Each structure stands twice: as structure tokens, then as C-alpha cells.
Amino acid sequence: MSRYSRRMVAVGIAGALAVIPAVSACGAGEDPQSAQATQLTEGVNVTTRSGVAVRNLFVLGPPSGQRINPGSAATLYASVVNDSADGQPDRLVGISAPGVAQAVQIQGGGIDLPYQRLVQLGTSSPAGVTTPLITLQGLAMPLGGGELLNLTLQFEKAGALRVAVPVVPRDGSYTTYAPAPVTTPTAAPSPTEVAPSGTEVAPSAAESAPESPGS
């Protein structure tokens, strides 16, 4: 495939995502860019000032009538295309969720965003498409679906992007999306008493008791 053909395929991917309108607001100075969810899709659609497009960004909630308990984890989903004006790669280096979760864990510690390459967050995709997992760990509140969670996405070059991310119930077509993996704490081994080197261990009561006559 020629360079021109590859470029047209990449542009086609970005163009398909761009059909969904993006909502963004430019902040002044060092303030992060901010955006609110649209009502045209289940998730929020945002674009940084440099051209990194994030589409259908949402947190997967529980099935209707159920809830994800505080302290548990939830998965973040989205499609991302770096369509930056300078044609340079970028990287998602972190996500903060103050008051929402204790931490946001990004598989591999960060996500590379090559120029005009589709990256799917949290879901299985065709071969050749990056699919890293992002989870909100230690939720500070129960999630039942319909909530808006204030998250800040931090890009290496595009900077910070503040987003109100909706929690989508795991119903209908969303039943095919995998919830956050449940981790079972490993039981701590029973403590054993080990004497430091060069010290004497006091004998137990049974060992120190004198023998009775005739024993």
C-alpha cells in the first residue's frame, strides 16, 4: 500500500469519528481545557485544541437496578484519534479523578497516540488497533448509571483536558462490554517468629518448667 493510500485510510478513520460533533472550550493561560457531554451519543465527545479527538468516552456502569459499590473498580471506554495539526505523535500520560476514585490505572502506564491511528480504550478491537485497559480504582461513591464523573485527561503535548464523563448502564448493546476485572486480595501468610541473628529465643513455658519427680 502506498503512503498516499495509507494516509487516506487514516484520514477516513478520523473523518468517521469526526461525524460525531465535539464540544470543547478553550481555557486561558494554564487552565485545562474543559468539555461537557453531548446528548447525541451515550458517551462524551471532546477534542483538544491540538486536534486529539476523543469519542464516546464513558465509564461502564452495572446492569440497570444494580450498582457498583464504593471501593470497587470501573472501566473507562473511548475511541481516540490523534489528528493533531503538526502531524506529531502524542501520549496519554495520566488521568486524575479527585473525589471520584483513589486512582486511575492505565495499562502500561501510558498510551501512545500515533498520528492518525485509531486507539480503542478498554475494549477488544480488530488486529492492528491498540486496546489498552483503563480502570478507576477505589471508587469513592456507588455507581448505578446516569452519573457524571469529573475526570482530567493529561496528554504529553496536548495538555490537560477536563471532562464530565457519563456512567453508562451495562444494558442492551453494552452487555458486550467487559466490566472491570475483580481482584481478590491474597491472604497474608501466618506470621512466624524469627529471632534476629545473635540473640537468644526465650524458651516456652513448657520448656522452662522444671520436671516433676519421677518423670
N, CA and C atoms as a LAMMPS dump frame, in Angstrom:
ITEM: TIMESTEP
0
ITEM: NUMBER OF ATOMS
645
ITEM: BOX BOUNDS ff ff ff
-5.0000000000000000e+02 5.0000000000000000e+02
-5.0000000000000000e+02 5.0000000000000000e+02
-5.0000000000000000e+02 5.0000000000000000e+02
ITEM: ATOMS id mol type element x y z
1 1 1 N 0.859 -1.198 0
2 1 2 C 0 0 0
3 1 3 C 0.886 1.235 0
4 2 1 N 0.605 2.198 -0.862
5 2 2 C 1.421 3.406 -0.961
6 2 3 C 1.201 4.303 0.235
7 3 1 N 2.14 5.251 0.439
8 3 2 C 1.994 6.198 1.537
9 3 3 C 0.703 6.987 1.406
10 4 1 N 0.35 7.346 0.149
11 4 2 C -0.885 8.11 -0.071
12 4 3 C -2.096 7.287 0.347
13 5 1 N -2.124 5.989 0.004
14 5 2 C -3.272 5.144 0.35
15 5 3 C -3.4 4.994 1.854
16 6 1 N -2.23 4.774 2.532
17 6 2 C -2.279 4.639 3.988
18 6 3 C -2.8 5.91 4.624
19 7 1 N -2.384 7.037 4.092
20 7 2 C -2.843 8.318 4.649
21 7 3 C -4.343 8.482 4.462
22 8 1 N -4.873 8.078 3.307
23 8 2 C -6.298 8.214 3.048
24 8 3 C -7.109 7.308 3.961
25 9 1 N -6.582 6.11 4.262
26 9 2 C -7.267 5.225 5.206
27 9 3 C -7.32 5.866 6.588
28 10 1 N -6.18 6.432 7.02
29 10 2 C -6.129 7.083 8.325
30 10 3 C -7.07 8.273 8.378
31 11 1 N -7.091 9.062 7.314
32 11 2 C -7.989 10.213 7.263
33 11 3 C -9.435 9.752 7.306
34 12 1 N -9.711 8.62 6.665
35 12 2 C -11.076 8.092 6.679
36 12 3 C -11.524 7.728 8.079
37 13 1 N -10.612 7.122 8.862
38 13 2 C -10.936 6.785 10.248
39 13 3 C -11.229 8.042 11.041
40 14 1 N -10.338 9.026 10.92
41 14 2 C -10.542 10.279 11.654
42 14 3 C -11.813 10.963 11.204
43 15 1 N -12.11 10.912 9.902
44 15 2 C -13.314 11.558 9.39
45 15 3 C -14.571 10.896 9.902
46 16 1 N -14.527 9.559 10.02
47 16 2 C -15.701 8.839 10.532
48 16 3 C -15.981 9.232 11.967
49 17 1 N -14.912 9.366 12.756
50 17 2 C -15.107 9.782 14.14
51 17 3 C -15.558 11.231 14.216
52 18 1 N -15.108 12.047 13.281
53 18 2 C -15.446 13.469 13.314
54 18 3 C -16.905 13.729 12.981
55 19 1 N -17.611 12.72 12.462
56 19 2 C -19.042 12.899 12.19
57 19 3 C -19.788 13.2 13.474
58 20 1 N -19.277 12.64 14.595
59 20 2 C -19.887 12.917 15.892
60 20 3 C -19.398 14.276 16.351
61 21 1 N -20.281 15.248 16.586
62 21 2 C -19.822 16.586 16.954
63 21 3 C -19.04 16.572 18.251
64 22 1 N -18.006 17.387 18.304
65 22 2 C -17.207 17.515 19.524
66 22 3 C -17.54 18.827 20.214
67 23 1 N -17.448 18.811 21.546
68 23 2 C -17.706 20.009 22.331
69 23 3 C -16.458 20.31 23.126
70 24 1 N -15.872 21.482 22.939
71 24 2 C -14.694 21.85 23.707
72 24 3 C -14.719 23.333 23.986
73 25 1 N -14.04 23.692 25.102
74 25 2 C -13.95 25.101 25.469
75 25 3 C -12.504 25.41 25.742
76 26 1 N -11.971 26.47 25.189
77 26 2 C -10.573 26.829 25.35
78 26 3 C -10.415 27.666 26.607
79 27 1 N -9.562 27.187 27.522
80 27 2 C -9.311 27.944 28.728
81 27 3 C -8.169 28.903 28.519
82 28 1 N -8.044 29.855 29.399
83 28 2 C -6.972 30.842 29.284
84 28 3 C -5.788 30.405 30.126
85 29 1 N -4.596 30.801 29.715
86 29 2 C -3.397 30.535 30.494
87 29 3 C -3.159 29.046 30.662
88 30 1 N -2.896 28.642 31.938
89 30 2 C -2.575 27.252 32.232
90 30 3 C -3.807 26.442 32.59
91 31 1 N -4.99 27.036 32.574
92 31 2 C -6.197 26.289 32.918
93 31 3 C -6.415 25.181 31.9
94 32 1 N -6.829 23.982 32.388
95 32 2 C -7.065 22.906 31.439
96 32 3 C -8.271 23.179 30.569
97 33 1 N -8.272 22.601 29.382
98 33 2 C -9.443 22.666 28.529
99 33 3 C -10.564 21.884 29.22
100 34 1 N -11.798 22.291 29
101 34 2 C -12.906 21.588 29.641
102 34 3 C -13.998 21.321 28.623
103 35 1 N -14.798 20.297 28.885
104 35 2 C -15.878 19.934 27.978
105 35 3 C -16.986 19.248 28.739
106 36 1 N -18.193 19.319 28.214
107 36 2 C -19.347 18.652 28.795
108 36 3 C -19.876 17.617 27.812
109 37 1 N -20.572 16.613 28.332
110 37 2 C -21.101 15.555 27.479
111 37 3 C -22.176 16.09 26.547
112 38 1 N -22.192 15.587 25.317
113 38 2 C -23.266 15.919 24.392
114 38 3 C -24.424 14.955 24.631
115 39 1 N -25.566 15.186 23.993
116 39 2 C -26.722 14.31 24.115
117 39 3 C -26.918 13.469 22.851
118 40 1 N -25.903 13.473 21.963
119 40 2 C -26.038 12.748 20.706
120 40 3 C -25.534 11.316 20.804
121 41 1 N -24.719 11.003 21.776
122 41 2 C -24.221 9.651 21.98
123 41 3 C -24.29 9.322 23.46
124 42 1 N -24.075 8.046 23.792
125 42 2 C -24.063 7.658 25.197
126 42 3 C -22.897 8.298 25.929
127 43 1 N -21.731 8.366 25.244
128 43 2 C -20.544 8.925 25.864
129 43 3 C -20.323 10.368 25.469
130 44 1 N -19.242 10.945 25.997
131 44 2 C -18.901 12.33 25.7
132 44 3 C -17.912 12.364 24.536
133 45 1 N -18.031 13.406 23.701
134 45 2 C -17.144 13.602 22.555
135 45 3 C -16.387 14.908 22.741
136 46 1 N -15.057 14.815 22.803
137 46 2 C -14.245 16.007 23.042
138 46 3 C -13.033 16.006 22.125
139 47 1 N -12.49 17.195 21.877
140 47 2 C -11.288 17.339 21.07
141 47 3 C -10.387 18.384 21.712
142 48 1 N -9.122 18.069 21.856
143 48 2 C -8.189 19.046 22.407
144 48 3 C -7.92 20.136 21.376
145 49 1 N -7.348 21.243 21.821
146 49 2 C -7.041 22.335 20.912
147 49 3 C -6.036 21.909 19.84
148 50 1 N -5.209 20.921 20.163
149 50 2 C -4.204 20.482 19.19
150 50 3 C -4.764 19.481 18.185
151 51 1 N -5.971 18.947 18.451
152 51 2 C -6.59 18.048 17.485
153 51 3 C -6.664 16.585 17.884
154 52 1 N -6.434 16.256 19.161
155 52 2 C -6.616 14.876 19.618
156 52 3 C -8.109 14.676 19.888
157 53 1 N -8.734 13.795 19.098
158 53 2 C -10.184 13.586 19.182
159 53 3 C -10.491 12.372 20.049
160 54 1 N -11.298 12.587 21.098
161 54 2 C -11.742 11.51 21.985
162 54 3 C -13.239 11.344 21.775
163 55 1 N -13.671 10.162 21.369
164 55 2 C -15.068 9.927 21.012
165 55 3 C -15.701 8.841 21.877
166 56 1 N -16.974 9.071 22.228
167 56 2 C -17.768 8.129 23.014
168 56 3 C -17.03 7.694 24.27
169 57 1 N -16.557 8.671 25.027
170 57 2 C -15.857 8.429 26.282
171 57 3 C -16.882 8.216 27.393
172 58 1 N -16.826 7.06 28.055
173 58 2 C -17.779 6.777 29.13
174 58 3 C -17.186 5.773 30.11
175 59 1 N -17.792 5.732 31.286
176 59 2 C -17.459 4.716 32.29
177 59 3 C -18.577 3.686 32.278
178 60 1 N -18.212 2.412 32.194
179 60 2 C -19.219 1.354 32.158
180 60 3 C -19.77 1.1 33.55
181 61 1 N -21.096 1.263 33.691
182 61 2 C -21.744 1.031 34.967
183 61 3 C -22.264 -0.397 35.08
184 62 1 N -23.074 -0.671 36.098
185 62 2 C -23.646 -2.009 36.269
186 62 3 C -24.926 -2.147 35.462
187 63 1 N -25.493 -3.361 35.371
188 63 2 C -26.812 -3.505 34.751
189 63 3 C -27.847 -2.686 35.521
190 64 1 N -28.909 -2.276 34.853
191 64 2 C -29.964 -1.473 35.493
192 64 3 C -30.489 -2.175 36.743
193 65 1 N -30.694 -1.389 37.786
194 65 2 C -31.189 -1.937 39.037
195 65 3 C -30.099 -2.426 39.962
196 66 1 N -28.864 -2.435 39.491
197 66 2 C -27.741 -2.845 40.322
198 66 3 C -26.806 -1.661 40.529
199 67 1 N -25.746 -1.878 41.289
200 67 2 C -24.794 -0.794 41.498
201 67 3 C -23.394 -1.353 41.694
202 68 1 N -22.418 -0.509 41.412
203 68 2 C -21.022 -0.816 41.715
204 68 3 C -20.725 -0.147 43.048
205 69 1 N -20.302 -0.923 44.023
206 69 2 C -20.115 -0.41 45.376
207 69 3 C -18.863 0.443 45.516
208 70 1 N -18.852 1.37 46.473
209 70 2 C -17.639 2.147 46.754
210 70 3 C -16.473 1.206 47.063
211 71 1 N -15.292 1.604 46.653
212 71 2 C -14.118 0.775 46.855
213 71 3 C -13.848 -0.176 45.703
214 72 1 N -14.858 -0.371 44.838
215 72 2 C -14.698 -1.26 43.695
216 72 3 C -14.049 -0.512 42.529
217 73 1 N -13.993 -1.171 41.375
218 73 2 C -13.37 -0.579 40.185
219 73 3 C -14.375 -0.5 39.048
220 74 1 N -14.12 0.387 38.093
221 74 2 C -14.951 0.521 36.896
222 74 3 C -14.034 0.817 35.71
223 75 1 N -14.479 0.396 34.519
224 75 2 C -13.656 0.543 33.314
225 75 3 C -14.045 1.778 32.509
226 76 1 N -13.044 2.45 31.969
227 76 2 C -13.244 3.616 31.113
228 76 3 C -13.091 3.189 29.657
229 77 1 N -14.044 3.594 28.809
230 77 2 C -14.027 3.245 27.389
231 77 3 C -13.995 4.506 26.528
232 78 1 N -13.382 4.406 25.352
233 78 2 C -13.364 5.524 24.399
234 78 3 C -12.668 5.086 23.119
235 79 1 N -12.83 5.906 22.069
236 79 2 C -12.059 5.792 20.837
237 79 3 C -11.27 7.083 20.684
238 80 1 N -9.994 6.974 20.352
239 80 2 C -9.126 8.156 20.269
240 80 3 C -8.375 8.163 18.94
241 81 1 N -8.365 9.317 18.284
242 81 2 C -7.545 9.518 17.087
243 81 3 C -6.772 10.82 17.255
244 82 1 N -5.462 10.736 17.128
245 82 2 C -4.618 11.916 17.196
246 82 3 C -4.536 12.532 15.803
247 83 1 N -5.32 13.571 15.577
248 83 2 C -5.342 14.262 14.283
249 83 3 C -4.73 15.657 14.449
250 84 1 N -3.631 15.709 15.183
251 84 2 C -3.007 16.993 15.506
252 84 3 C -2.547 17.724 14.258
253 85 1 N -2.593 19.04 14.328
254 85 2 C -2.253 19.868 13.168
255 85 3 C -0.794 19.717 12.76
256 86 1 N 0.094 19.427 13.727
257 86 2 C 1.519 19.331 13.393
258 86 3 C 1.91 17.933 12.918
259 87 1 N 0.963 16.988 12.935
260 87 2 C 1.253 15.647 12.45
261 87 3 C 2.185 14.847 13.33
262 88 1 N 2.328 15.261 14.591
263 88 2 C 3.24 14.59 15.509
264 88 3 C 2.492 13.649 16.46
265 89 1 N 3.148 12.6 16.947
266 89 2 C 2.502 11.705 17.906
267 89 3 C 2.301 12.392 19.246
268 90 1 N 1.39 11.875 20.036
269 90 2 C 1.151 12.38 21.387
270 90 3 C 1.047 11.166 22.303
271 91 1 N 0.76 11.392 23.562
272 91 2 C 0.673 10.287 24.519
273 91 3 C -0.247 10.682 25.669
274 92 1 N -1.162 9.797 26.033
275 92 2 C -1.981 9.987 27.23
276 92 3 C -1.161 9.485 28.405
277 93 1 N -0.746 10.403 29.27
278 93 2 C 0.194 10.041 30.335
279 93 3 C -0.463 9.863 31.688
280 94 1 N -1.723 10.274 31.832
281 94 2 C -2.379 10.105 33.121
282 94 3 C -3.813 10.6 33.101
283 95 1 N -4.584 10.129 34.078
284 95 2 C -5.965 10.582 34.273
285 95 3 C -6.17 10.758 35.77
286 96 1 N -6.68 11.908 36.17
287 96 2 C -6.966 12.155 37.578
288 96 3 C -8.467 12.186 37.795
289 97 1 N -8.879 11.719 38.98
290 97 2 C -10.308 11.642 39.304
291 97 3 C -10.532 11.994 40.77
292 98 1 N -10.189 13.239 41.169
293 98 2 C -10.356 13.627 42.579
294 98 3 C -11.816 13.569 43.014
295 99 1 N -12.049 12.925 44.149
296 99 2 C -13.409 12.797 44.666
297 99 3 C -14.211 11.705 43.99
298 100 1 N -13.634 11.077 42.97
299 100 2 C -14.332 10.025 42.228
300 100 3 C -13.722 8.657 42.51
301 101 1 N -12.396 8.579 42.434
302 101 2 C -11.691 7.317 42.651
303 101 3 C -10.331 7.606 43.265
304 102 1 N -9.795 6.611 43.966
305 102 2 C -8.485 6.793 44.577
306 102 3 C -7.4 6.923 43.521
307 103 1 N -7.562 6.224 42.407
308 103 2 C -6.567 6.276 41.338
309 103 3 C -7.2 5.808 40.043
310 104 1 N -6.592 6.217 38.92
311 104 2 C -6.987 5.725 37.606
312 104 3 C -5.78 4.995 37.037
313 105 1 N -5.946 3.701 36.809
314 105 2 C -4.841 2.866 36.36
315 105 3 C -4.873 2.708 34.85
316 106 1 N -3.773 3.08 34.19
317 106 2 C -3.641 2.933 32.741
318 106 3 C -2.695 1.773 32.464
319 107 1 N -3.177 0.813 31.72
320 107 2 C -2.352 -0.34 31.38
321 107 3 C -1.078 0.107 30.675
322 108 1 N 0.06 -0.305 31.214
323 108 2 C 1.345 0.086 30.635
324 108 3 C 1.841 1.431 31.107
325 109 1 N 1.05 2.108 31.945
326 109 2 C 1.481 3.388 32.498
327 109 3 C 1.184 4.596 31.631
328 110 1 N 0.839 4.392 30.374
329 110 2 C 0.519 5.472 29.454
330 110 3 C 0.116 4.888 28.111
331 111 1 N -0.45 5.73 27.239
332 111 2 C -0.949 5.252 25.951
333 111 3 C -0.378 6.104 24.833
334 112 1 N 0.375 5.476 23.948
335 112 2 C 0.911 6.181 22.786
336 112 3 C -0.21 6.47 21.791
337 113 1 N -0.202 7.679 21.241
338 113 2 C -1.203 8.104 20.269
339 113 3 C -0.502 8.52 18.982
340 114 1 N -0.168 7.554 18.114
341 114 2 C 0.473 7.892 16.84
342 114 3 C -0.447 8.77 15.991
343 115 1 N 0.134 9.497 15.096
344 115 2 C -0.636 10.397 14.236
345 115 3 C -1.633 9.61 13.38
346 116 1 N -2.9 9.99 13.461
347 116 2 C -3.995 9.425 12.675
348 116 3 C -4.073 7.899 12.776
349 117 1 N -3.853 7.389 13.981
350 117 2 C -4.005 5.957 14.248
351 117 3 C -5.111 5.774 15.289
352 118 1 N -6.084 4.913 14.99
353 118 2 C -7.196 4.685 15.906
354 118 3 C -6.721 3.892 17.115
355 119 1 N -7.068 4.388 18.308
356 119 2 C -6.755 3.703 19.563
357 119 3 C -8.053 3.515 20.333
358 120 1 N -8.371 2.273 20.661
359 120 2 C -9.577 1.972 21.432
360 120 3 C -9.187 1.756 22.886
361 121 1 N -9.887 2.416 23.79
362 121 2 C -9.604 2.278 25.207
363 121 3 C -10.595 1.313 25.845
364 122 1 N -10.075 0.245 26.445
365 122 2 C -10.883 -0.64 27.26
366 122 3 C -11.703 -1.679 26.536
367 123 1 N -11.556 -1.84 25.211
368 123 2 C -12.407 -2.796 24.505
369 123 3 C -11.605 -3.578 23.479
370 124 1 N -12.13 -4.745 23.109
371 124 2 C -11.457 -5.544 22.084
372 124 3 C -11.711 -4.925 20.721
373 125 1 N -10.725 -4.997 19.837
374 125 2 C -10.815 -4.373 18.523
375 125 3 C -10.118 -5.245 17.488
376 126 1 N -10.299 -4.935 16.193
377 126 2 C -9.627 -5.703 15.148
378 126 3 C -8.11 -5.647 15.295
379 127 1 N -7.442 -6.586 14.677
380 127 2 C -5.979 -6.629 14.73
381 127 3 C -5.401 -5.323 14.198
382 128 1 N -4.35 -4.87 14.852
383 128 2 C -3.696 -3.646 14.419
384 128 3 C -4.194 -2.4 15.122
385 129 1 N -5.246 -2.544 15.971
386 129 2 C -5.778 -1.405 16.714
387 129 3 C -5.394 -1.562 18.183
388 130 1 N -4.762 -0.538 18.747
389 130 2 C -4.334 -0.584 20.143
390 130 3 C -5.54 -0.611 21.076
391 131 1 N -5.487 -1.493 22.099
392 131 2 C -6.633 -1.621 23.006
393 131 3 C -6.181 -1.681 24.468
394 132 1 N -5.687 -0.601 25.025
395 132 2 C -5.267 -0.615 26.429
396 132 3 C -6.444 -0.529 27.377
397 133 1 N -6.254 -1.049 28.579
398 133 2 C -7.302 -1.057 29.599
399 133 3 C -7.078 0.091 30.577
400 134 1 N -8.164 0.829 30.887
401 134 2 C -8.108 1.919 31.863
402 134 3 C -9.183 1.668 32.913
403 135 1 N -8.803 1.631 34.17
404 135 2 C -9.761 1.367 35.247
405 135 3 C -9.682 2.422 36.337
406 136 1 N -10.856 2.777 36.854
407 136 2 C -10.949 3.642 38.019
408 136 3 C -10.903 2.739 39.244
409 137 1 N -9.889 2.91 40.074
410 137 2 C -9.674 2.036 41.217
411 137 3 C -10.107 2.725 42.501
412 138 1 N -10.787 1.964 43.381
413 138 2 C -11.195 2.513 44.68
414 138 3 C -12.222 3.614 44.55
415 139 1 N -13.367 3.299 43.961
416 139 2 C -14.419 4.298 43.759
417 139 3 C -14.842 4.924 45.089
418 140 1 N -15.057 6.222 45.068
419 140 2 C -15.432 6.948 46.279
420 140 3 C -16.942 6.965 46.489
421 141 1 N -17.711 6.457 45.533
422 141 2 C -19.172 6.527 45.601
423 141 3 C -19.763 5.333 44.865
424 142 1 N -21.008 4.967 45.16
425 142 2 C -21.641 3.902 44.381
426 142 3 C -22.022 4.417 42.995
427 143 1 N -21.962 3.544 42.002
428 143 2 C -22.351 3.898 40.635
429 143 3 C -23.512 3.01 40.198
430 144 1 N -24.574 3.647 39.722
431 144 2 C -25.725 2.893 39.251
432 144 3 C -26.058 3.158 37.797
433 145 1 N -25.399 4.165 37.21
434 145 2 C -25.686 4.552 35.829
435 145 3 C -26.368 5.901 35.78
436 146 1 N -25.924 6.767 34.881
437 146 2 C -26.509 8.098 34.739
438 146 3 C -25.709 9.194 35.407
439 147 1 N -24.73 8.835 36.234
440 147 2 C -23.925 9.854 36.893
441 147 3 C -22.941 10.501 35.904
442 148 1 N -22.468 11.68 36.264
443 148 2 C -21.393 12.349 35.519
444 148 3 C -20.176 12.435 36.436
445 149 1 N -19.058 11.918 35.976
446 149 2 C -17.833 11.894 36.768
447 149 3 C -16.831 12.874 36.182
448 150 1 N -16.32 13.764 37.016
449 150 2 C -15.356 14.767 36.551
450 150 3 C -13.951 14.171 36.535
451 151 1 N -13.424 13.972 35.335
452 151 2 C -12.085 13.432 35.146
453 151 3 C -11.237 14.442 34.382
454 152 1 N -9.927 14.357 34.554
455 152 2 C -8.998 15.188 33.788
456 152 3 C -8.008 14.288 33.076
457 153 1 N -8.019 14.345 31.747
458 153 2 C -7.09 13.572 30.919
459 153 3 C -5.849 14.418 30.687
460 154 1 N -4.688 13.843 30.947
461 154 2 C -3.433 14.577 30.792
462 154 3 C -2.649 14.005 29.608
463 155 1 N -2.475 14.828 28.577
464 155 2 C -1.709 14.425 27.401
465 155 3 C -0.317 15.037 27.461
466 156 1 N 0.639 14.333 26.907
467 156 2 C 2.025 14.796 26.94
468 156 3 C 2.196 16.128 26.218
469 157 1 N 1.567 16.289 25.06
470 157 2 C 1.699 17.516 24.278
471 157 3 C 0.434 18.368 24.29
472 158 1 N -0.717 17.725 24.239
473 158 2 C -1.976 18.47 24.161
474 158 3 C -2.368 19.09 25.495
475 159 1 N -1.736 18.664 26.592
476 159 2 C -2.036 19.24 27.9
477 159 3 C -3.213 18.568 28.584
478 160 1 N -3.82 19.282 29.532
479 160 2 C -4.899 18.723 30.348
480 160 3 C -6.253 19.018 29.717
481 161 1 N -7.135 18.029 29.793
482 161 2 C -8.491 18.177 29.268
483 161 3 C -9.466 17.706 30.333
484 162 1 N -10.245 18.636 30.869
485 162 2 C -11.218 18.314 31.91
486 162 3 C -12.534 17.897 31.261
487 163 1 N -13.071 16.745 31.669
488 163 2 C -14.259 16.191 31.016
489 163 3 C -15.245 15.671 32.057
490 164 1 N -16.54 15.931 31.827
491 164 2 C -17.609 15.325 32.624
492 164 3 C -18.025 14.045 31.902
493 165 1 N -17.642 12.893 32.444
494 165 2 C -17.81 11.606 31.772
495 165 3 C -19.045 10.886 32.308
496 166 1 N -19.971 10.483 31.441
497 166 2 C -21.174 9.789 31.903
498 166 3 C -20.907 8.329 32.257
499 167 1 N -21.693 7.827 33.21
500 167 2 C -21.678 6.406 33.554
501 167 3 C -22.832 5.75 32.794
502 168 1 N -22.503 4.803 31.907
503 168 2 C -23.5 4.162 31.048
504 168 3 C -23.848 2.793 31.62
505 169 1 N -25.141 2.498 31.872
506 169 2 C -25.52 1.18 32.395
507 169 3 C -25.128 0.062 31.424
508 170 1 N -24.798 -1.075 31.964
509 170 2 C -24.393 -2.229 31.143
510 170 3 C -25.643 -2.98 30.671
511 171 1 N -26.392 -2.313 29.785
512 171 2 C -27.624 -2.863 29.231
513 171 3 C -27.542 -2.84 27.708
514 172 1 N -28.477 -3.545 27.058
515 172 2 C -28.558 -3.515 25.607
516 172 3 C -27.247 -3.912 24.956
517 173 1 N -26.794 -3.092 24.008
518 173 2 C -25.55 -3.402 23.304
519 173 3 C -24.337 -3.316 24.215
520 174 1 N -24.481 -2.656 25.363
521 174 2 C -23.35 -2.505 26.268
522 174 3 C -23.084 -3.751 27.106
523 175 1 N -23.949 -4.777 26.993
524 175 2 C -23.678 -6.031 27.702
525 175 3 C -22.469 -6.75 27.109
526 176 1 N -22.057 -6.356 25.901
527 176 2 C -20.881 -6.97 25.286
528 176 3 C -19.584 -6.355 25.808
529 177 1 N -19.687 -5.251 26.542
530 177 2 C -18.501 -4.603 27.109
531 177 3 C -18.156 -5.262 28.432
532 178 1 N -16.876 -5.541 28.624
533 178 2 C -16.443 -6.223 29.843
534 178 3 C -16.32 -5.238 30.999
535 179 1 N -16.874 -5.583 32.178
536 179 2 C -16.683 -4.719 33.346
537 179 3 C -15.259 -4.823 33.854
538 180 1 N -14.937 -4.002 34.822
539 180 2 C -13.586 -4.019 35.383
540 180 3 C -13.315 -5.375 36.021
541 181 1 N -12.106 -5.905 35.838
542 181 2 C -11.787 -7.188 36.463
543 181 3 C -11.818 -7.083 37.972
544 182 1 N -12.332 -8.128 38.613
545 182 2 C -12.4 -8.162 40.075
546 182 3 C -11.136 -8.823 40.584
547 183 1 N -10.435 -8.14 41.457
548 183 2 C -9.202 -8.686 42.023
549 183 3 C -9.479 -9.192 43.427
550 184 1 N -9.05 -10.405 43.711
551 184 2 C -9.234 -10.997 45.033
552 184 3 C -7.963 -10.808 45.834
553 185 1 N -8.057 -10.142 47.003
554 185 2 C -6.849 -9.919 47.803
555 185 3 C -6.211 -11.252 48.192
556 186 1 N -4.907 -11.32 48.126
557 186 2 C -4.185 -12.523 48.532
558 186 3 C -4.047 -12.546 50.042
559 187 1 N -4.406 -13.689 50.649
560 187 2 C -4.336 -13.802 52.106
561 187 3 C -2.894 -13.691 52.567
562 188 1 N -2.693 -12.901 53.609
563 188 2 C -1.347 -12.726 54.143
564 188 3 C -0.909 -13.997 54.848
565 189 1 N 0.352 -14.414 54.706
566 189 2 C 0.819 -15.631 55.383
567 189 3 C 0.818 -15.451 56.887
568 190 1 N 0.657 -16.567 57.616
569 190 2 C 0.657 -16.507 59.079
570 190 3 C 2.006 -16.013 59.556
571 191 1 N 2 -15.079 60.52
572 191 2 C 3.282 -14.542 60.99
573 191 3 C 4.093 -15.609 61.712
574 192 1 N 5.372 -15.669 61.479
575 192 2 C 6.268 -16.595 62.16
576 192 3 C 7.315 -15.797 62.894
577 193 1 N 7.657 -16.263 64.076
578 193 2 C 8.616 -15.538 64.906
579 193 3 C 10.022 -15.977 64.54
580 194 1 N 10.816 -15.051 64.106
581 194 2 C 12.198 -15.339 63.748
582 194 3 C 13.106 -14.494 64.623
583 195 1 N 14.046 -15.15 65.287
584 195 2 C 14.952 -14.421 66.18
585 195 3 C 16.027 -13.738 65.384
586 196 1 N 16.295 -12.464 65.687
587 196 2 C 17.388 -11.776 64.999
588 196 3 C 18.701 -12.502 65.225
589 197 1 N 19.607 -12.378 64.286
590 197 2 C 20.9 -13.042 64.381
591 197 3 C 21.634 -12.6 65.633
592 198 1 N 22.175 -13.599 66.391
593 198 2 C 22.971 -13.282 67.584
594 198 3 C 22.159 -13.102 68.835
595 199 1 N 20.836 -13.369 68.809
596 199 2 C 20.013 -13.226 70.011
597 199 3 C 19.481 -14.581 70.418
598 200 1 N 19.129 -14.68 71.685
599 200 2 C 18.605 -15.921 72.218
600 200 3 C 17.099 -15.837 72.263
601 201 1 N 16.426 -16.943 71.882
602 201 2 C 14.976 -17.001 71.956
603 201 3 C 14.611 -17.583 73.299
604 202 1 N 13.773 -16.899 74.087
605 202 2 C 13.369 -17.381 75.399
606 202 3 C 12.607 -18.68 75.247
607 203 1 N 12.875 -19.683 76.071
608 203 2 C 12.149 -20.949 75.963
609 203 3 C 10.691 -20.766 76.306
610 204 1 N 9.853 -21.642 75.747
611 204 2 C 8.424 -21.569 76.039
612 204 3 C 8.18 -21.997 77.46
613 205 1 N 6.958 -21.761 77.941
614 205 2 C 6.624 -22.108 79.32
615 205 3 C 6.8 -23.592 79.559
616 206 1 N 6.425 -24.414 78.552
617 206 2 C 6.535 -25.862 78.72
618 206 3 C 7.982 -26.288 78.786
619 207 1 N 8.842 -25.586 78.013
620 207 2 C 10.245 -25.947 78.009
621 207 3 C 10.959 -25.519 79.276
622 208 1 N 10.514 -24.381 79.863
623 208 2 C 11.204 -23.829 81.037
624 208 3 C 10.706 -24.405 82.343
625 209 1 N 9.559 -25.12 82.333
626 209 2 C 9.009 -25.661 83.579
627 209 3 C 9.89 -26.813 84.051
628 210 1 N 10.231 -26.88 85.362
629 210 2 C 11.062 -27.975 85.868
630 210 3 C 10.323 -29.292 85.767
631 211 1 N 11.095 -30.382 85.577
632 211 2 C 10.48 -31.692 85.502
633 211 3 C 10.026 -32.134 86.87
634 212 1 N 8.845 -32.753 86.93
635 212 2 C 8.338 -33.262 88.221
636 212 3 C 9.08 -34.542 88.598
637 213 1 N 9.257 -34.807 89.893
638 213 2 C 9.987 -36.004 90.317
639 213 3 C 9.339 -37.262 89.743
640 214 1 N 10.164 -38.173 89.369
641 214 2 C 9.686 -39.447 88.862
642 214 3 C 9.331 -39.428 87.408
643 215 1 N 9.505 -38.256 86.737
644 215 2 C 9.174 -38.201 85.321
645 215 3 C 10.322 -38.766 84.522
